[in-house]
Amino acid sequence: MTAPTLPGQRSGDALLKVKEVLEILDIERSTFYDWRAKRRAPRCVKLPNGQLRVRRSVLDAWIEAQEERN
């Protein structure tokens, strides 16, 4: 099952649930929300019902930005 996309969103740029992001990053929920509080987490989309989603492209760019540079 693929994650939903929003109107105007690029094809293949799925909206991931927080649970999916936690699994990809292999972190605890508390760590994710701590990073959000410190503005260090990937940018999120807040849905009208209050749930959070992360665009796959944003997560991929965020992960790339975390790589150490030599």
C-alpha positions as CSV (number, residue, x, y, z in Angstrom):
1,M,0.0,0.0,0.0
2,T,1.4,3.4,-1.0
3,A,1.1,6.5,1.1
4,P,-1.4,9.1,-0.1
5,T,-0.4,12.3,-1.9
6,L,-1.9,15.8,-1.8
7,P,-3.4,17.6,-4.8
8,G,-0.5,19.3,-6.6
9,Q,2.0,17.0,-5.0
10,R,4.6,15.4,-7.2
11,S,3.9,11.8,-8.2
12,G,6.0,9.4,-6.0
13,D,6.3,12.0,-3.2
14,A,4.3,10.1,-0.7
15,L,3.2,11.4,2.7
16,L,4.6,9.2,5.3
17,K,3.1,8.6,8.7
18,V,5.2,9.4,11.8
19,K,5.3,5.6,12.5
20,E,6.8,5.0,9.0
21,V,9.4,7.8,9.6
22,L,10.3,6.2,13.0
23,E,10.8,2.8,11.3
24,I,13.0,4.3,8.5
25,L,15.2,6.3,11.0
26,D,15.1,3.5,13.6
27,I,14.3,5.9,16.4
28,E,11.8,6.1,19.2
29,R,8.7,8.3,19.0
30,S,10.0,10.4,21.9
31,T,13.3,11.1,20.0
32,F,11.3,12.3,17.0
33,Y,9.2,14.7,19.1
34,D,12.3,15.9,21.0
35,W,13.9,16.7,17.6
36,R,10.7,18.5,16.5
37,A,10.7,20.6,19.7
38,K,14.3,21.6,18.9
39,R,13.5,22.2,15.2
40,R,15.9,19.4,14.1
41,A,13.4,16.9,12.7
42,P,12.4,16.8,9.1
43,R,9.7,19.3,8.1
44,C,6.2,18.0,8.7
45,V,2.8,18.5,7.2
46,K,0.1,19.0,9.8
47,L,-3.3,17.6,8.7
48,P,-6.6,19.2,9.7
49,N,-7.1,16.4,12.2
50,G,-3.8,17.2,13.9
51,Q,-1.9,14.2,12.6
52,L,1.6,14.7,11.1
53,R,3.0,13.5,7.8
54,V,6.4,13.9,6.3
55,R,6.9,14.1,2.5
56,R,9.2,11.3,1.3
57,S,11.3,13.8,-0.7
58,V,11.7,16.0,2.5
59,L,12.8,13.0,4.5
60,D,15.3,11.9,1.9
61,A,16.8,15.5,1.7
62,W,16.9,15.7,5.5
63,I,18.7,12.4,5.7
64,E,21.2,13.5,3.1
65,A,21.8,16.8,4.9
66,Q,22.7,14.8,8.1
67,E,25.6,13.0,6.4
68,E,29.0,14.0,7.7
69,R,31.2,15.8,5.3
70,N,34.9,15.1,5.2
